[in-house]
Amino acid sequence: MKQNKMERCILFICYWGLDDGLTTSTVLPVLDVLESSKEVNKIILITIEREHVKLRTTLTEQSKVQHVPLYSTTGYFSKIKDFTIKQNKLVKILNRYQVNLIIGHSSQAGAMVHKLGKESQVPYIVSLFEPHAAYMLESKVWKHYGLKYKFQKHWENLQKKNAFGLMPVAEGYKQELVSEGIAAERIFVVPCSVEPELFKYDLQRRIEIRRQLSWESATIGIYVGKFGGLYYDNEAFYIYIRCFELIPGFRLLILAPHPQQEIHQQLQKHTLDMAHVHIASVQHHQVAAYLSAADFAFATYKPGSSKKYLSPVKIGEYWANGLPVLLTEGVGDDSDIIQNEGGGATFNLEKEGSLENAIAKIKSILGDPVHRQEIPKLAAKYRSPDKIKEAYSYFFKKLNNKQA
């Protein structure tokens, strides 16, 4: 039976596992938008699951979404193997469901999507499109002569040339892509979104958690995420030290996936009082309660020219909860938003006094009695899921015009 050209069977490929935090925070909002679209009749969700992950049996009860996991190997060449070995499986899935649009969620997934789209002649879109190779090189995780960097850079260039649509997460990266000769009509900026209701400030949870910690009157800073890679490691703990020195009654909350012993070692190395630090590893849906307990938040990224193309999920979540953000200078569009509209303070560790000035700015914001009500307006303005809907409506219309 021939499909109506207005109905789309979408193969959605995500390069993370179902239990990965990035899947929860960036994939599920997109699936909600696609599932609600009248133009979409089926979504085949492909996730790349690592061997150690215990897979949930279902993603959602929504009838349009069917989850098909593919299992990855581990080790240095795992990403290259994913690209080469799994293509046959993806071709079978594409043919079985008569897929007429492929979406790769991230430029890593886009590597697999490009090869599949080229061979099948099915158009593809890359969402969450970022210069991942540049991120990893600048952060000194990859070397410029390494296979990972070379392959990822090559695949990103192929996506730039051949994707029907690209969805970078920052206006700065759109401008860079256009300067490289990519037509502006192939690009739609979609920052990492946040559901305001999921992360809104909860006074009752604030009282409960602060009481549990015996930090009822403290000024609490919270960090959510990893150390190392794209993020500061040793430097982050130096920043914490300065907060302890400059903010009366300061206490630190760390929600991180690392083994607690690793973080304890860093605290000891930097002679931080562990009685004034609480470390936890929680599920994504539990993060909002800890944000409510905090007073401000850290987003401590390693600096670099490519970091202006980021759209950190955590910043949207912090803002939705009403938290001012202490952010590295030059990160995504968010640095400019903070400098022009508020919502935190930016710092540059290479500039003398910059961190101290930023901490002073955070203290000033905390003294404003309405800041907790005003800052969520930034999340609503810049991180609304409505942007996802606008982007797919735009590309669906372009596809319909092409097929007419």
N, C-alpha and C positions, 0 to 999 in steps of 0.2 A: 504494500500500500504506500503510495507516494505521500510524503509529508507536505503539509501546507508550508509555504516558504516563510510564513509568519511564525510558525511554531519551531522552537529550537530544542534540539537534543544536545546538551552541552556536556563535553568531557572536561571536567575541572580537575587539574593536576596540581597538587600541593606537595612541596618538597619536604614537608615535615610530617611527623606522625600525628595521629589523632589526639594523643594526650599531650602534645607539645603546647606550651603556653602561647606560641605565635599562632597556632591553629585556632585556639580558643578565641584569641583577641582579634585576629585579622581575617580569618576564613569564615567563621560563623556569621558575622554581619553581612558578608557578601552573599553567602548562601541564602540568608533570609530575604535579601533583595531579589535574587534570581528566582527563588521559589515563589515569591509573590507576583512575579511578572506574568502577565497573560500570554506573553510571547514564548514563554519557556514551558515545555511539557515534560522534560526529563533532565535530571542532572546526575551524571555519573561522577562521583567524587573519588579520585585516586589519591591516596596518601602513601608516602614512603615510610614504612614502619621499620624501626631498628629492632634487632633481635631481642634486646632486653626489655622491650615495651610489652606490657600486658594489654592487649587490645580490647577495648570495649566492644560489645557485640553490635550495638547500634549507635549511630550518630544522632539521629533525629527520627521522630515519628512522622515528619512531613513526607507526604507520599511522593513528591517529585524527586527526592534525593535518595540515591542508592550508593552505598559506600562499598568500594572495592579496594582493599588494601594490597599493596605490593610490598614484599619484604626485602630489605636491603642488607647487604653485607657490611661489615665494619672494617676499619683500617684506612690507610692512606689513599688507596685507589677506589674507595667505595663509591664516590660520586661519579667517577669515570665509568665504573662498572654499571651503575644505575643508568647512565646515559646509553650505554651500548647494549646491555643484556636485556633490558626490559622493553625494548622497542617492539619486539614480536608480540608480547602480551598486550601492549597498548594498541597495536594494529588490530588484533582480534577483538578487543573491546570496542574500538571505534567502528568496526564493520558490523559487529553484532547488534549494536544499538542504533545504527544509522546516524551517527553523530554528524552534525552540520556546523558546529562551532567548537573550537578548543580554547580553553583558557588555562594559561600557566600562571600560577600565583607565585611570583618572584622570578627574578632573572635566572635563578638556579633551576626552577621547574621549567622555565622558558627554554632551556637547553634541550630538554626532552621534547617539549612541545614543538619547537622549530623543526626538528627532524621528522616528527610525526605529521605535521602540517604540510611540509614540503612534499613528502612522499604521497600523501593522500589527497593533496590539493584542497584540503579543508582549511578555511581561514582561521587564524588564531590571534588571540589577544594576550598580552602579558600585563597582568595587574601587579601591583607592588613592585614596579620596575625600578631598580636601583643599580648603581655601579658597584656591585658586590665585590668584584675583583679589586677595584680601587680601594674600597673600605679595608679589605684584608691586607693589601699591600701597605697602605698608610699606617695601619695599626701594627705592622711588623709581625703579623700572623703568618703571611705568605711572603715568599721571595719572588722578585721579578723574573728569575730564571726557573722558578718551580713549575711543575706540570699543572698544579691546581690553578695557579694564577693564569698561565697561558691558555689553558682550556676555557676557563670561565670568561676571560677577556674575549676570546674568539667567539664563544657562544653569544655573548652580549652584543657583539657587533653584528652577528647574523640576525638577531632579533630586531635590532635597530633598522636593518635593511628590509626585512621581510614580514614583520608582524603587521596584521591589519590595523591593530591599535596598540598603543602603549599607554600605561597608566602610571606615570611616576608619582611619587608621594610628596614632591616639593616643587613649588614654582621655579625655584632656582635650577632644578634639573631639566625642567621643560625648556627653559631658556638655553641651557647648554645643548640640549638635543637639537633645538632649532638652529643654533649656531653651527652644528655639525652637518646641517643640510637636510634634516628630517622635517617633512612637511608638518606644519602646526596642526593641521586637521586630523593627523594621525595620533595626536597626543591629547590626553585629558587628565589633568592633575587630580588625584584622589588621595589626600592625606589619610594616614591610618586613623580610622574613626573610633569613636567610643559611644556606647549607649549611656546617656546621662543618668537614666534611672538606676542602672547597675552600679554606678560609682558615686551616687549622690551622698552628701554628708549625712551621717546618722548620729545624732546627739546621744541616743541611748547606748549605742555600741561604743562611742567615744568614752562615755562615763565608765562602762563596764571594763573595757580593756585597760584604761588608765588606772582603775582601781586594782585590777589584777596585778598590774606591774608595780603598784605603789608609787605611781608617777602622777598623781592627781594634779599637782601644781607645776609640773615640769614644762619646759619648752621642748617639744619632741620633733626631731628631724627624722625622716624615714627615707631609706633607699630600697628600691625594689629592683632586683635584677642580678646580673652576674658581675664578677670582677675579672679583668683581663680581656683579651680580644679587642673588641671595639671600645671597651670601657677602661677607665683608669683602674689600676690595682693599688700599688703603693701610694700613688698620689691621692687616691680617694681617702686613705686613712690620714694623710696629712691634712686634708680638708676637714675631716672630722675633728682632728686635734684643734684646729683653729676655731671651730665652732664651740668646742668645750671651753676654750680660752676666752672667747668673746661674747658668748651668750650665757647669761646667768641661768643656772638651773637646767642646762642643756642635757638631754638624754637622746640616745640613738637607737632607732629601730632598723634592723636589717632583715629583709625578706629575700633570701637568696637560695638558689638550688644547690650550692656547694655544701659539702659535708661541714658541719659546724666546727669540727676540729680545725679545718683550714682557716676559718675566719678567726677562731680563738688564737691561732698562732700569729696572725697578723695583728690582732689587738695587743698581744703580749710583746710583739716586736716593736710596736709603736708606743708601748707603755700606757695603753688606754685602760681605764678601770672597767673591768668586765661587769661589775655591778651596775654600771651606768649604761650598759648596752644589752639589748634583747635581740637575739637571733632566732629566726623561725623560717620554716619552709612550709608554705601553705598552698592550697589549691587556688586557682585564679578567682573563683567566686568568693573567696574569703578575704581577698586583698582589700576590698572597699572598707571593711570594718577597721582594719589597721590604718588605712589612710585617714579615716575619721578620727582616730585616736591621735594622729600626728598634727603638727602645726605648720610644717613646711616640708619640702621634699628635695632630694638630690637627683640630678641627672648628669652624672659625671662621665662624659664621653671623652675619649682621646681626641685632641684637636687634629685638624687636617683639612685640606682644601675640598676633599670629597664629602666631608661631613655636613656640608651645607645642603646636601641632597637627601639627608635623612628626614624621617618623620617619626620620632620615637613614640611608640604606643603609650609608654608610661607617662609622657607629658600630658597627653589627652586625658588619661585617667586621673592624674594629679589635679589638673585643672577642673575636671568634672566634679571633684570632691571639694574644690575651693582652696587647694593648697598652692601657695606661691612656690616657684621652682628655682632652685639654685642650679643654674645650667652653664655648661661650658660655652664660651663664646664661639659663634660661627656654626652652630648646629641647626641644620634645616632652616625652614622659614620661621621656626619658633624663636630663635635668638632675636630676630628683627621684631617679631610680635611683642616679645617681652620688653625690648628697648622702647618701642613706640606706644604700646598699649598697656603695659604692666603685666601682672601675673607672675612676677619673680624678678630675678636679677642674674646677669651673666658675668662670668669671670674668665680671666686668662692667666694661668699660672706663670706665664713668661713675663707678665707685666707686674712690676713691683706695686703692691698695694691694691691690685685689682680684686683679689679674693676678699680682702678685708672690707673693701668698699661694697662688694656684693653682699657680704654678710650683714653689713650695716643697713643696706637697702631692704633685706629680708626682715630685719628687726623693725624697720620703719613700717613695712606693710603689715606686720603682725599687730602693730599698734593701731591700725585702722579698724574700727569695730564692724565695718560692713564688708571687709575683704572676702570673707567666706561666702557671701552672697554674690559678690561681683565677679570673682574669678571664674565661676562656672560658665559665665556668659562667653568667655573665650573658647571653651570647649564646644559650646553650642554653635558659635560662629565659624570655627575653623576645623572642628573634628566631627561634625554631624554625619551620621550614616546617609543623610539625604544626598551627599555628594556621590556616593556609590550608585544610588538610583539614577542620578543625572548622567553619570558616565555611561552606564549600560544602556540607558534610553538613547543617548547620543550615538553609540556604536551600533545598536540594533537598527536605528533609523538609517545609518550609513549602509549597513548590510542589505537592508530592504531595498534601498535605492540602487545598489549595485546589482541585485538579483532581478530587479524589475525589467 
